[in-house]
Structure formats: structure tokens, C-alpha cells
Amino acid sequence: MLIFLALQQGLLSIARPLTITVIVSEVTCAQQDEYIKTQIFSASIFMAGLATFMVTTFGVRYQHFFEKIRVVNEELHTIIYLKNSQM
């Protein structure tokens, strides 16, 4: 039973970075570019692991990383806006 629950937790931890990869690749029109999707997925997994390490080690969330994520989110919104304004 314990192995089943560990496998379930491992699969659940991959779902969010995979979802982020699909959404970002669709927004940036990179659905067919496997290299870009691989880079996005790798960065998402790395940031999730780093955040987990920092939360478990220091017990608090480090706001600097969340600020970087907010900046990337704003850049994506800018790209979407520019893409829509060109149409």
C-alpha cells in the first residue's frame, strides 16, 4: 500500500509542471518544437524541486523566487498582448 501511495504522489507532482509546459507552449506557438517544450518542462520541475527544498529546509517560502515567477508571468502576458494586437 505504501508503494502505491508513493507512486501516486510522484505522479501528482509531475502533473502541474506538465500542465504549465502545455499551456506555455500553446501560448508561444511552440506546440511542435520539442526542444522548447523540454526546456520549459525541465525549468518547471527544477523550480518545483528547489521550492520544495527551500520550504523543507528553511521552513519558509523565499519570496525572491516567487518574484521571478511573477516577472515571467508578466512577460508572457506581454507576449500574448503583442500577438493579439498584431492580428
PDB file with SEQRES, HELIX, SHEET and CRYST1 records, atoms N, CA, C and O in Angstrom:
SEQRES   1 A   87  MET LEU ILE PHE LEU ALA LEU GLN GLN GLY LEU LEU SER          
SEQRES   2 A   87  ILE ALA ARG PRO LEU THR ILE THR VAL ILE VAL SER GLU          
SEQRES   3 A   87  VAL THR CYS ALA GLN GLN ASP GLU TYR ILE LYS THR GLN          
SEQRES   4 A   87  ILE PHE SER ALA SER ILE PHE MET ALA GLY LEU ALA THR          
SEQRES   5 A   87  PHE MET VAL THR THR PHE GLY VAL ARG TYR GLN HIS PHE          
SEQRES   6 A   87  PHE GLU LYS ILE ARG VAL VAL ASN GLU GLU LEU HIS THR          
SEQRES   7 A   87  ILE ILE TYR LEU LYS ASN SER GLN MET                          
HELIX    1 AA1 LEU A    2  VAL A   27  1                                  26    
HELIX    2 AA2 GLU A   34  PHE A   58  1                                  25    
HELIX    3 AA3 GLN A   63  GLN A   86  1                                  24    
CRYST1    1.000    1.000    1.000  90.00  90.00  90.00 P 1           1          
ATOM      1  N   MET A   1       0.820  -1.200   0.000  1.00  0.00           N  
ATOM      2  CA  MET A   1       0.000   0.000   0.000  1.00  0.00           C  
ATOM      3  C   MET A   1       0.859   1.258   0.000  1.00  0.00           C  
ATOM      4  O   MET A   1       0.546   2.231  -0.685  1.00  0.00           O  
ATOM      5  N   LEU A   2       1.946   1.234   0.772  1.00  0.00           N  
ATOM      6  CA  LEU A   2       2.815   2.393   0.864  1.00  0.00           C  
ATOM      7  C   LEU A   2       3.474   2.718  -0.478  1.00  0.00           C  
ATOM      8  O   LEU A   2       3.624   3.886  -0.836  1.00  0.00           O  
ATOM      9  N   ILE A   3       3.862   1.682  -1.211  1.00  0.00           N  
ATOM     10  CA  ILE A   3       4.483   1.902  -2.524  1.00  0.00           C  
ATOM     11  C   ILE A   3       3.472   2.519  -3.485  1.00  0.00           C  
ATOM     12  O   ILE A   3       3.825   3.400  -4.269  1.00  0.00           O  
ATOM     13  N   PHE A   4       2.237   2.075  -3.435  1.00  0.00           N  
ATOM     14  CA  PHE A   4       1.195   2.644  -4.283  1.00  0.00           C  
ATOM     15  C   PHE A   4       0.986   4.129  -3.983  1.00  0.00           C  
ATOM     16  O   PHE A   4       0.863   4.936  -4.905  1.00  0.00           O  
ATOM     17  N   LEU A   5       0.946   4.490  -2.704  1.00  0.00           N  
ATOM     18  CA  LEU A   5       0.758   5.894  -2.325  1.00  0.00           C  
ATOM     19  C   LEU A   5       1.963   6.749  -2.729  1.00  0.00           C  
ATOM     20  O   LEU A   5       1.801   7.902  -3.129  1.00  0.00           O  
ATOM     21  N   ALA A   6       3.167   6.184  -2.625  1.00  0.00           N  
ATOM     22  CA  ALA A   6       4.365   6.919  -3.049  1.00  0.00           C  
ATOM     23  C   ALA A   6       4.348   7.144  -4.555  1.00  0.00           C  
ATOM     24  O   ALA A   6       4.699   8.227  -5.024  1.00  0.00           O  
ATOM     25  N   LEU A   7       3.947   6.141  -5.309  1.00  0.00           N  
ATOM     26  CA  LEU A   7       3.839   6.287  -6.759  1.00  0.00           C  
ATOM     27  C   LEU A   7       2.786   7.320  -7.125  1.00  0.00           C  
ATOM     28  O   LEU A   7       2.994   8.119  -8.038  1.00  0.00           O  
ATOM     29  N   GLN A   8       1.667   7.315  -6.429  1.00  0.00           N  
ATOM     30  CA  GLN A   8       0.611   8.287  -6.679  1.00  0.00           C  
ATOM     31  C   GLN A   8       1.113   9.705  -6.409  1.00  0.00           C  
ATOM     32  O   GLN A   8       0.832  10.615  -7.189  1.00  0.00           O  
ATOM     33  N   GLN A   9       1.846   9.903  -5.323  1.00  0.00           N  
ATOM     34  CA  GLN A   9       2.373  11.223  -5.000  1.00  0.00           C  
ATOM     35  C   GLN A   9       3.385  11.676  -6.040  1.00  0.00           C  
ATOM     36  O   GLN A   9       3.403  12.850  -6.412  1.00  0.00           O  
ATOM     37  N   GLY A  10       4.219  10.774  -6.511  1.00  0.00           N  
ATOM     38  CA  GLY A  10       5.194  11.113  -7.553  1.00  0.00           C  
ATOM     39  C   GLY A  10       4.527  11.530  -8.854  1.00  0.00           C  
ATOM     40  O   GLY A  10       4.960  12.484  -9.500  1.00  0.00           O  
ATOM     41  N   LEU A  11       3.478  10.818  -9.237  1.00  0.00           N  
ATOM     42  CA  LEU A  11       2.759  11.163 -10.463  1.00  0.00           C  
ATOM     43  C   LEU A  11       2.020  12.489 -10.327  1.00  0.00           C  
ATOM     44  O   LEU A  11       1.929  13.251 -11.290  1.00  0.00           O  
ATOM     45  N   LEU A  12       1.497  12.764  -9.150  1.00  0.00           N  
ATOM     46  CA  LEU A  12       0.801  14.033  -8.932  1.00  0.00           C  
ATOM     47  C   LEU A  12       1.765  15.223  -8.988  1.00  0.00           C  
ATOM     48  O   LEU A  12       1.390  16.316  -9.414  1.00  0.00           O  
ATOM     49  N   SER A  13       3.002  15.000  -8.557  1.00  0.00           N  
ATOM     50  CA  SER A  13       3.961  16.105  -8.564  1.00  0.00           C  
ATOM     51  C   SER A  13       4.421  16.458  -9.981  1.00  0.00           C  
ATOM     52  O   SER A  13       4.971  17.538 -10.196  1.00  0.00           O  
ATOM     53  N   ILE A  14       4.208  15.581 -10.929  1.00  0.00           N  
ATOM     54  CA  ILE A  14       4.581  15.853 -12.319  1.00  0.00           C  
ATOM     55  C   ILE A  14       3.447  16.541 -13.071  1.00  0.00           C  
ATOM     56  O   ILE A  14       3.693  17.165 -14.103  1.00  0.00           O  
ATOM     57  N   ALA A  15       2.233  16.445 -12.590  1.00  0.00           N  
ATOM     58  CA  ALA A  15       1.073  16.971 -13.317  1.00  0.00           C  
ATOM     59  C   ALA A  15       1.139  18.479 -13.510  1.00  0.00           C  
ATOM     60  O   ALA A  15       0.868  18.965 -14.608  1.00  0.00           O  
ATOM     61  N   ARG A  16       1.487  19.221 -12.487  1.00  0.00           N  
ATOM     62  CA  ARG A  16       1.498  20.685 -12.611  1.00  0.00           C  
ATOM     63  C   ARG A  16       2.573  21.178 -13.581  1.00  0.00           C  
ATOM     64  O   ARG A  16       2.250  21.980 -14.457  1.00  0.00           O  
ATOM     65  N   PRO A  17       3.841  20.740 -13.474  1.00  0.00           N  
ATOM     66  CA  PRO A  17       4.826  21.197 -14.468  1.00  0.00           C  
ATOM     67  C   PRO A  17       4.464  20.789 -15.899  1.00  0.00           C  
ATOM     68  O   PRO A  17       4.747  21.518 -16.849  1.00  0.00           O  
ATOM     69  N   LEU A  18       3.842  19.627 -16.041  1.00  0.00           N  
ATOM     70  CA  LEU A  18       3.427  19.204 -17.377  1.00  0.00           C  
ATOM     71  C   LEU A  18       2.323  20.105 -17.914  1.00  0.00           C  
ATOM     72  O   LEU A  18       2.317  20.447 -19.097  1.00  0.00           O  
ATOM     73  N   THR A  19       1.396  20.489 -17.052  1.00  0.00           N  
ATOM     74  CA  THR A  19       0.332  21.408 -17.450  1.00  0.00           C  
ATOM     75  C   THR A  19       0.897  22.772 -17.829  1.00  0.00           C  
ATOM     76  O   THR A  19       0.480  23.370 -18.821  1.00  0.00           O  
ATOM     77  N   ILE A  20       1.841  23.259 -17.040  1.00  0.00           N  
ATOM     78  CA  ILE A  20       2.488  24.541 -17.350  1.00  0.00           C  
ATOM     79  C   ILE A  20       3.176  24.471 -18.704  1.00  0.00           C  
ATOM     80  O   ILE A  20       3.099  25.414 -19.491  1.00  0.00           O  
ATOM     81  N   THR A  21       3.843  23.364 -18.979  1.00  0.00           N  
ATOM     82  CA  THR A  21       4.539  23.201 -20.263  1.00  0.00           C  
ATOM     83  C   THR A  21       3.567  23.263 -21.426  1.00  0.00           C  
ATOM     84  O   THR A  21       3.836  23.931 -22.425  1.00  0.00           O  
ATOM     85  N   VAL A  22       2.451  22.580 -21.309  1.00  0.00           N  
ATOM     86  CA  VAL A  22       1.465  22.562 -22.396  1.00  0.00           C  
ATOM     87  C   VAL A  22       0.887  23.954 -22.622  1.00  0.00           C  
ATOM     88  O   VAL A  22       0.761  24.394 -23.765  1.00  0.00           O  
ATOM     89  N   ILE A  23       0.535  24.647 -21.546  1.00  0.00           N  
ATOM     90  CA  ILE A  23      -0.072  25.972 -21.681  1.00  0.00           C  
ATOM     91  C   ILE A  23       0.910  26.969 -22.271  1.00  0.00           C  
ATOM     92  O   ILE A  23       0.557  27.707 -23.190  1.00  0.00           O  
ATOM     93  N   VAL A  24       2.134  27.006 -21.762  1.00  0.00           N  
ATOM     94  CA  VAL A  24       3.126  27.965 -22.260  1.00  0.00           C  
ATOM     95  C   VAL A  24       3.496  27.661 -23.702  1.00  0.00           C  
ATOM     96  O   VAL A  24       3.678  28.587 -24.492  1.00  0.00           O  
ATOM     97  N   SER A  25       3.612  26.393 -24.065  1.00  0.00           N  
ATOM     98  CA  SER A  25       3.960  26.067 -25.453  1.00  0.00           C  
ATOM     99  C   SER A  25       2.833  26.445 -26.415  1.00  0.00           C  
ATOM    100  O   SER A  25       3.104  26.817 -27.557  1.00  0.00           O  
ATOM    101  N   GLU A  26       1.588  26.358 -25.980  1.00  0.00           N  
ATOM    102  CA  GLU A  26       0.480  26.779 -26.828  1.00  0.00           C  
ATOM    103  C   GLU A  26       0.448  28.300 -26.980  1.00  0.00           C  
ATOM    104  O   GLU A  26       0.181  28.823 -28.062  1.00  0.00           O  
ATOM    105  N   VAL A  27       0.724  28.998 -25.881  1.00  0.00           N  
ATOM    106  CA  VAL A  27       0.696  30.465 -25.921  1.00  0.00           C  
ATOM    107  C   VAL A  27       1.811  31.000 -26.816  1.00  0.00           C  
ATOM    108  O   VAL A  27       1.609  31.974 -27.541  1.00  0.00           O  
ATOM    109  N   THR A  28       2.973  30.376 -26.768  1.00  0.00           N  
ATOM    110  CA  THR A  28       4.114  30.848 -27.556  1.00  0.00           C  
ATOM    111  C   THR A  28       4.182  30.199 -28.936  1.00  0.00           C  
ATOM    112  O   THR A  28       5.175  30.351 -29.648  1.00  0.00           O  
ATOM    113  N   CYS A  29       3.137  29.482 -29.312  1.00  0.00           N  
ATOM    114  CA  CYS A  29       3.062  28.814 -30.629  1.00  0.00           C  
ATOM    115  C   CYS A  29       4.227  27.854 -30.837  1.00  0.00           C  
ATOM    116  O   CYS A  29       4.811  27.807 -31.920  1.00  0.00           O  
ATOM    117  N   ALA A  30       4.560  27.099 -29.815  1.00  0.00           N  
ATOM    118  CA  ALA A  30       5.666  26.139 -29.899  1.00  0.00           C  
ATOM    119  C   ALA A  30       5.175  24.717 -29.654  1.00  0.00           C  
ATOM    120  O   ALA A  30       5.886  23.907 -29.061  1.00  0.00           O  
ATOM    121  N   GLN A  31       3.968  24.414 -30.108  1.00  0.00           N  
ATOM    122  CA  GLN A  31       3.422  23.079 -29.874  1.00  0.00           C  
ATOM    123  C   GLN A  31       4.261  21.994 -30.548  1.00  0.00           C  
ATOM    124  O   GLN A  31       4.358  20.882 -30.029  1.00  0.00           O  
ATOM    125  N   GLN A  32       4.862  22.299 -31.684  1.00  0.00           N  
ATOM    126  CA  GLN A  32       5.611  21.313 -32.447  1.00  0.00           C  
ATOM    127  C   GLN A  32       7.104  21.302 -32.117  1.00  0.00           C  
ATOM    128  O   GLN A  32       7.822  20.405 -32.559  1.00  0.00           O  
ATOM    129  N   ASP A  33       7.581  22.280 -31.351  1.00  0.00           N  
ATOM    130  CA  ASP A  33       9.010  22.379 -31.044  1.00  0.00           C  
ATOM    131  C   ASP A  33       9.314  21.621 -29.756  1.00  0.00           C  
ATOM    132  O   ASP A  33       9.059  22.113 -28.657  1.00  0.00           O  
ATOM    133  N   GLU A  34       9.857  20.427 -29.906  1.00  0.00           N  
ATOM    134  CA  GLU A  34      10.124  19.572 -28.749  1.00  0.00           C  
ATOM    135  C   GLU A  34      11.221  20.147 -27.852  1.00  0.00           C  
ATOM    136  O   GLU A  34      11.182  19.952 -26.637  1.00  0.00           O  
ATOM    137  N   TYR A  35      12.194  20.849 -28.428  1.00  0.00           N  
ATOM    138  CA  TYR A  35      13.287  21.411 -27.629  1.00  0.00           C  
ATOM    139  C   TYR A  35      12.765  22.453 -26.641  1.00  0.00           C  
ATOM    140  O   TYR A  35      13.138  22.441 -25.468  1.00  0.00           O  
ATOM    141  N   ILE A  36      11.909  23.346 -27.110  1.00  0.00           N  
ATOM    142  CA  ILE A  36      11.367  24.389 -26.233  1.00  0.00           C  
ATOM    143  C   ILE A  36      10.497  23.762 -25.154  1.00  0.00           C  
ATOM    144  O   ILE A  36      10.572  24.161 -23.992  1.00  0.00           O  
ATOM    145  N   LYS A  37       9.675  22.787 -25.522  1.00  0.00           N  
ATOM    146  CA  LYS A  37       8.821  22.133 -24.528  1.00  0.00           C  
ATOM    147  C   LYS A  37       9.663  21.402 -23.483  1.00  0.00           C  
ATOM    148  O   LYS A  37       9.313  21.384 -22.303  1.00  0.00           O  
ATOM    149  N   THR A  38      10.768  20.802 -23.913  1.00  0.00           N  
ATOM    150  CA  THR A  38      11.663  20.130 -22.971  1.00  0.00           C  
ATOM    151  C   THR A  38      12.293  21.117 -22.007  1.00  0.00           C  
ATOM    152  O   THR A  38      12.403  20.840 -20.813  1.00  0.00           O  
ATOM    153  N   GLN A  39      12.710  22.275 -22.523  1.00  0.00           N  
ATOM    154  CA  GLN A  39      13.321  23.294 -21.668  1.00  0.00           C  
ATOM    155  C   GLN A  39      12.318  23.846 -20.655  1.00  0.00           C  
ATOM    156  O   GLN A  39      12.658  24.048 -19.489  1.00  0.00           O  
ATOM    157  N   ILE A  40      11.099  24.086 -21.092  1.00  0.00           N  
ATOM    158  CA  ILE A  40      10.066  24.602 -20.190  1.00  0.00           C  
ATOM    159  C   ILE A  40       9.751  23.572 -19.103  1.00  0.00           C  
ATOM    160  O   ILE A  40       9.626  23.922 -17.930  1.00  0.00           O  
ATOM    161  N   PHE A  41       9.625  22.308 -19.495  1.00  0.00           N  
ATOM    162  CA  PHE A  41       9.328  21.253 -18.531  1.00  0.00           C  
ATOM    163  C   PHE A  41      10.463  21.085 -17.525  1.00  0.00           C  
ATOM    164  O   PHE A  41      10.223  20.922 -16.328  1.00  0.00           O  
ATOM    165  N   SER A  42      11.703  21.126 -18.019  1.00  0.00           N  
ATOM    166  CA  SER A  42      12.858  20.987 -17.131  1.00  0.00           C  
ATOM    167  C   SER A  42      12.933  22.136 -16.135  1.00  0.00           C  
ATOM    168  O   SER A  42      13.212  21.922 -14.955  1.00  0.00           O  
ATOM    169  N   ALA A  43      12.685  23.354 -16.607  1.00  0.00           N  
ATOM    170  CA  ALA A  43      12.715  24.518 -15.718  1.00  0.00           C  
ATOM    171  C   ALA A  43      11.593  24.439 -14.678  1.00  0.00           C  
ATOM    172  O   ALA A  43      11.793  24.810 -13.521  1.00  0.00           O  
ATOM    173  N   SER A  44      10.419  23.959 -15.085  1.00  0.00           N  
ATOM    174  CA  SER A  44       9.302  23.834 -14.149  1.00  0.00           C  
ATOM    175  C   SER A  44       9.600  22.807 -13.067  1.00  0.00           C  
ATOM    176  O   SER A  44       9.334  23.052 -11.890  1.00  0.00           O  
ATOM    177  N   ILE A  45      10.147  21.663 -13.452  1.00  0.00           N  
ATOM    178  CA  ILE A  45      10.496  20.622 -12.487  1.00  0.00           C  
ATOM    179  C   ILE A  45      11.594  21.119 -11.548  1.00  0.00           C  
ATOM    180  O   ILE A  45      11.539  20.871 -10.343  1.00  0.00           O  
ATOM    181  N   PHE A  46      12.590  21.818 -12.094  1.00  0.00           N  
ATOM    182  CA  PHE A  46      13.688  22.332 -11.274  1.00  0.00           C  
ATOM    183  C   PHE A  46      13.177  23.332 -10.240  1.00  0.00           C  
ATOM    184  O   PHE A  46      13.544  23.255  -9.067  1.00  0.00           O  
ATOM    185  N   MET A  47      12.332  24.268 -10.671  1.00  0.00           N  
ATOM    186  CA  MET A  47      11.812  25.272  -9.743  1.00  0.00           C  
ATOM    187  C   MET A  47      10.923  24.639  -8.673  1.00  0.00           C  
ATOM    188  O   MET A  47      10.944  25.068  -7.519  1.00  0.00           O  
ATOM    189  N   ALA A  48      10.151  23.636  -9.040  1.00  0.00           N  
ATOM    190  CA  ALA A  48       9.320  22.947  -8.048  1.00  0.00           C  
ATOM    191  C   ALA A  48      10.198  22.228  -7.025  1.00  0.00           C  
ATOM    192  O   ALA A  48       9.920  22.264  -5.826  1.00  0.00           O  
ATOM    193  N   GLY A  49      11.248  21.581  -7.496  1.00  0.00           N  
ATOM    194  CA  GLY A  49      12.171  20.907  -6.585  1.00  0.00           C  
ATOM    195  C   GLY A  49      12.916  21.876  -5.694  1.00  0.00           C  
ATOM    196  O   GLY A  49      13.094  21.620  -4.503  1.00  0.00           O  
ATOM    197  N   LEU A  50      13.354  22.991  -6.265  1.00  0.00           N  
ATOM    198  CA  LEU A  50      14.061  23.998  -5.477  1.00  0.00           C  
ATOM    199  C   LEU A  50      13.153  24.614  -4.414  1.00  0.00           C  
ATOM    200  O   LEU A  50      13.567  24.809  -3.271  1.00  0.00           O  
ATOM    201  N   ALA A  51      11.916  24.916  -4.798  1.00  0.00           N  
ATOM    202  CA  ALA A  51      10.976  25.471  -3.829  1.00  0.00           C  
ATOM    203  C   ALA A  51      10.675  24.468  -2.719  1.00  0.00           C  
ATOM    204  O   ALA A  51      10.576  24.852  -1.554  1.00  0.00           O  
ATOM    205  N   THR A  52      10.527  23.194  -3.061  1.00  0.00           N  
ATOM    206  CA  THR A  52      10.289  22.163  -2.057  1.00  0.00           C  
ATOM    207  C   THR A  52      11.467  22.045  -1.106  1.00  0.00           C  
ATOM    208  O   THR A  52      11.290  21.933   0.107  1.00  0.00           O  
ATOM    209  N   PHE A  53      12.671  22.072  -1.665  1.00  0.00           N  
ATOM    210  CA  PHE A  53      13.875  22.006  -0.829  1.00  0.00           C  
ATOM    211  C   PHE A  53      13.945  23.187   0.128  1.00  0.00           C  
ATOM    212  O   PHE A  53      14.241  23.016   1.310  1.00  0.00           O  
ATOM    213  N   MET A  54      13.671  24.391  -0.384  1.00  0.00           N  
ATOM    214  CA  MET A  54      13.775  25.577   0.461  1.00  0.00           C  
ATOM    215  C   MET A  54      12.700  25.590   1.548  1.00  0.00           C  
ATOM    216  O   MET A  54      12.966  25.997   2.679  1.00  0.00           O  
ATOM    217  N   VAL A  55      11.499  25.151   1.212  1.00  0.00           N  
ATOM    218  CA  VAL A  55      10.432  25.132   2.212  1.00  0.00           C  
ATOM    219  C   VAL A  55      10.749  24.113   3.305  1.00  0.00           C  
ATOM    220  O   VAL A  55      10.550  24.392   4.488  1.00  0.00           O  
ATOM    221  N   THR A  56      11.239  22.939   2.919  1.00  0.00           N  
ATOM    222  CA  THR A  56      11.531  21.922   3.930  1.00  0.00           C  
ATOM    223  C   THR A  56      12.794  22.229   4.714  1.00  0.00           C  
ATOM    224  O   THR A  56      12.905  21.837   5.876  1.00  0.00           O  
ATOM    225  N   THR A  57      13.751  22.921   4.105  1.00  0.00           N  
ATOM    226  CA  THR A  57      14.999  23.232   4.795  1.00  0.00           C  
ATOM    227  C   THR A  57      14.856  24.437   5.715  1.00  0.00           C  
ATOM    228  O   THR A  57      15.240  24.383   6.883  1.00  0.00           O  
ATOM    229  N   PHE A  58      14.305  25.520   5.188  1.00  0.00           N  
ATOM    230  CA  PHE A  58      14.240  26.764   5.942  1.00  0.00           C  
ATOM    231  C   PHE A  58      12.883  26.992   6.598  1.00  0.00           C  
ATOM    232  O   PHE A  58      12.767  27.832   7.490  1.00  0.00           O  
ATOM    233  N   GLY A  59      11.865  26.269   6.178  1.00  0.00           N  
ATOM    234  CA  GLY A  59      10.559  26.373   6.799  1.00  0.00           C  
ATOM    235  C   GLY A  59       9.721  27.548   6.326  1.00  0.00           C  
ATOM    236  O   GLY A  59       8.582  27.708   6.763  1.00  0.00           O  
ATOM    237  N   VAL A  60      10.260  28.363   5.452  1.00  0.00           N  
ATOM    238  CA  VAL A  60       9.510  29.500   4.923  1.00  0.00           C  
ATOM    239  C   VAL A  60       9.717  29.556   3.424  1.00  0.00           C  
ATOM    240  O   VAL A  60      10.650  28.958   2.888  1.00  0.00           O  
ATOM    241  N   ARG A  61       8.860  30.262   2.772  1.00  0.00           N  
ATOM    242  CA  ARG A  61       8.997  30.435   1.326  1.00  0.00           C  
ATOM    243  C   ARG A  61       9.889  31.622   1.055  1.00  0.00           C  
ATOM    244  O   ARG A  61       9.762  32.666   1.694  1.00  0.00           O  
ATOM    245  N   TYR A  62      10.775  31.463   0.124  1.00  0.00           N  
ATOM    246  CA  TYR A  62      11.716  32.513  -0.232  1.00  0.00           C  
ATOM    247  C   TYR A  62      11.083  33.367  -1.327  1.00  0.00           C  
ATOM    248  O   TYR A  62      10.879  32.895  -2.445  1.00  0.00           O  
ATOM    249  N   GLN A  63      10.779  34.598  -1.015  1.00  0.00           N  
ATOM    250  CA  GLN A  63      10.000  35.453  -1.903  1.00  0.00           C  
ATOM    251  C   GLN A  63      10.732  35.829  -3.182  1.00  0.00           C  
ATOM    252  O   GLN A  63      10.089  36.179  -4.171  1.00  0.00           O  
ATOM    253  N   HIS A  64      12.056  35.767  -3.188  1.00  0.00           N  
ATOM    254  CA  HIS A  64      12.814  36.149  -4.383  1.00  0.00           C  
ATOM    255  C   HIS A  64      12.422  35.276  -5.581  1.00  0.00           C  
ATOM    256  O   HIS A  64      12.268  35.787  -6.691  1.00  0.00           O  
ATOM    257  N   PHE A  65      12.260  33.975  -5.367  1.00  0.00           N  
ATOM    258  CA  PHE A  65      11.894  33.082  -6.455  1.00  0.00           C  
ATOM    259  C   PHE A  65      10.479  33.348  -6.947  1.00  0.00           C  
ATOM    260  O   PHE A  65      10.207  33.271  -8.145  1.00  0.00           O  
ATOM    261  N   PHE A  66       9.584  33.660  -6.027  1.00  0.00           N  
ATOM    262  CA  PHE A  66       8.214  33.947  -6.430  1.00  0.00           C  
ATOM    263  C   PHE A  66       8.136  35.277  -7.184  1.00  0.00           C  
ATOM    264  O   PHE A  66       7.273  35.451  -8.044  1.00  0.00           O  
ATOM    265  N   GLU A  67       9.030  36.211  -6.867  1.00  0.00           N  
ATOM    266  CA  GLU A  67       9.104  37.468  -7.618  1.00  0.00           C  
ATOM    267  C   GLU A  67       9.548  37.193  -9.054  1.00  0.00           C  
ATOM    268  O   GLU A  67       9.019  37.791  -9.991  1.00  0.00           O  
ATOM    269  N   LYS A  68      10.511  36.297  -9.232  1.00  0.00           N  
ATOM    270  CA  LYS A  68      10.967  35.936 -10.582  1.00  0.00           C  
ATOM    271  C   LYS A  68       9.837  35.296 -11.379  1.00  0.00           C  
ATOM    272  O   LYS A  68       9.684  35.575 -12.568  1.00  0.00           O  
ATOM    273  N   ILE A  69       9.047  34.446 -10.741  1.00  0.00           N  
ATOM    274  CA  ILE A  69       7.922  33.809 -11.419  1.00  0.00           C  
ATOM    275  C   ILE A  69       6.897  34.861 -11.836  1.00  0.00           C  
ATOM    276  O   ILE A  69       6.320  34.765 -12.919  1.00  0.00           O  
ATOM    277  N   ARG A  70       6.668  35.860 -10.990  1.00  0.00           N  
ATOM    278  CA  ARG A  70       5.730  36.927 -11.328  1.00  0.00           C  
ATOM    279  C   ARG A  70       6.225  37.714 -12.542  1.00  0.00           C  
ATOM    280  O   ARG A  70       5.425  38.090 -13.398  1.00  0.00           O  
ATOM    281  N   VAL A  71       7.533  37.968 -12.625  1.00  0.00           N  
ATOM    282  CA  VAL A  71       8.092  38.700 -13.757  1.00  0.00           C  
ATOM    283  C   VAL A  71       7.917  37.899 -15.043  1.00  0.00           C  
ATOM    284  O   VAL A  71       7.560  38.461 -16.078  1.00  0.00           O  
ATOM    285  N   VAL A  72       8.164  36.597 -14.988  1.00  0.00           N  
ATOM    286  CA  VAL A  72       7.980  35.747 -16.166  1.00  0.00           C  
ATOM    287  C   VAL A  72       6.519  35.743 -16.582  1.00  0.00           C  
ATOM    288  O   VAL A  72       6.218  35.773 -17.776  1.00  0.00           O  
ATOM    289  N   ASN A  73       5.611  35.707 -15.625  1.00  0.00           N  
ATOM    290  CA  ASN A  73       4.185  35.736 -15.923  1.00  0.00           C  
ATOM    291  C   ASN A  73       3.808  37.037 -16.630  1.00  0.00           C  
ATOM    292  O   ASN A  73       3.034  37.021 -17.588  1.00  0.00           O  
ATOM    293  N   GLU A  74       4.348  38.154 -16.166  1.00  0.00           N  
ATOM    294  CA  GLU A  74       4.069  39.434 -16.822  1.00  0.00           C  
ATOM    295  C   GLU A  74       4.622  39.468 -18.240  1.00  0.00           C  
ATOM    296  O   GLU A  74       3.989  40.023 -19.138  1.00  0.00           O  
ATOM    297  N   GLU A  75       5.795  38.881 -18.450  1.00  0.00           N  
ATOM    298  CA  GLU A  75       6.368  38.829 -19.792  1.00  0.00           C  
ATOM    299  C   GLU A  75       5.497  37.995 -20.727  1.00  0.00           C  
ATOM    300  O   GLU A  75       5.316  38.353 -21.891  1.00  0.00           O  
ATOM    301  N   LEU A  76       4.955  36.881 -20.222  1.00  0.00           N  
ATOM    302  CA  LEU A  76       4.067  36.061 -21.039  1.00  0.00           C  
ATOM    303  C   LEU A  76       2.798  36.829 -21.406  1.00  0.00           C  
ATOM    304  O   LEU A  76       2.307  36.723 -22.530  1.00  0.00           O  
ATOM    305  N   HIS A  77       2.271  37.597 -20.461  1.00  0.00           N  
ATOM    306  CA  HIS A  77       1.092  38.408 -20.764  1.00  0.00           C  
ATOM    307  C   HIS A  77       1.412  39.459 -21.824  1.00  0.00           C  
ATOM    308  O   HIS A  77       0.569  39.760 -22.668  1.00  0.00           O  
ATOM    309  N   THR A  78       2.616  40.017 -21.788  1.00  0.00           N  
ATOM    310  CA  THR A  78       3.034  40.985 -22.802  1.00  0.00           C  
ATOM    311  C   THR A  78       3.119  40.333 -24.171  1.00  0.00           C  
ATOM    312  O   THR A  78       2.691  40.913 -25.169  1.00  0.00           O  
ATOM    313  N   ILE A  79       3.672  39.129 -24.218  1.00  0.00           N  
ATOM    314  CA  ILE A  79       3.778  38.406 -25.491  1.00  0.00           C  
ATOM    315  C   ILE A  79       2.389  38.132 -26.052  1.00  0.00           C  
ATOM    316  O   ILE A  79       2.153  38.311 -27.247  1.00  0.00           O  
ATOM    317  N   ILE A  80       1.479  37.702 -25.201  1.00  0.00           N  
ATOM    318  CA  ILE A  80       0.111  37.421 -25.649  1.00  0.00           C  
ATOM    319  C   ILE A  80      -0.547  38.693 -26.157  1.00  0.00           C  
ATOM    320  O   ILE A  80      -1.218  38.675 -27.189  1.00  0.00           O  
ATOM    321  N   TYR A  81      -0.360  39.799 -25.440  1.00  0.00           N  
ATOM    322  CA  TYR A  81      -0.953  41.067 -25.848  1.00  0.00           C  
ATOM    323  C   TYR A  81      -0.402  41.509 -27.200  1.00  0.00           C  
ATOM    324  O   TYR A  81      -1.163  41.924 -28.074  1.00  0.00           O  
ATOM    325  N   LEU A  82       0.915  41.422 -27.376  1.00  0.00           N  
ATOM    326  CA  LEU A  82       1.518  41.839 -28.639  1.00  0.00           C  
ATOM    327  C   LEU A  82       1.068  40.937 -29.792  1.00  0.00           C  
ATOM    328  O   LEU A  82       0.845  41.406 -30.908  1.00  0.00           O  
ATOM    329  N   LYS A  83       0.940  39.653 -29.510  1.00  0.00           N  
ATOM    330  CA  LYS A  83       0.487  38.711 -30.545  1.00  0.00           C  
ATOM    331  C   LYS A  83      -0.949  39.051 -30.954  1.00  0.00           C  
ATOM    332  O   LYS A  83      -1.265  39.064 -32.144  1.00  0.00           O  
ATOM    333  N   ASN A  84      -1.808  39.321 -29.988  1.00  0.00           N  
ATOM    334  CA  ASN A  84      -3.197  39.631 -30.295  1.00  0.00           C  
ATOM    335  C   ASN A  84      -3.356  40.993 -30.972  1.00  0.00           C  
ATOM    336  O   ASN A  84      -4.267  41.185 -31.778  1.00  0.00           O  
ATOM    337  N   SER A  85      -2.478  41.932 -30.646  1.00  0.00           N  
ATOM    338  CA  SER A  85      -2.592  43.265 -31.250  1.00  0.00           C  
ATOM    339  C   SER A  85      -2.116  43.265 -32.701  1.00  0.00           C  
ATOM    340  O   SER A  85      -2.496  44.149 -33.469  1.00  0.00           O  
ATOM    341  N   GLN A  86      -1.293  42.290 -33.089  1.00  0.00           N  
ATOM    342  CA  GLN A  86      -0.813  42.216 -34.469  1.00  0.00           C  
ATOM    343  C   GLN A  86      -1.844  41.597 -35.398  1.00  0.00           C  
ATOM    344  O   GLN A  86      -1.760  41.754 -36.616  1.00  0.00           O  
ATOM    345  N   MET A  87      -2.806  40.902 -34.837  1.00  0.00           N  
ATOM    346  CA  MET A  87      -3.819  40.233 -35.675  1.00  0.00           C  
ATOM    347  C   MET A  87      -4.822  41.190 -36.198  1.00  0.00           C  
ATOM    348  O   MET A  87      -5.738  40.792 -36.917  1.00  0.00           O  
TER     349      MET A  87                                                      
END                                                                             
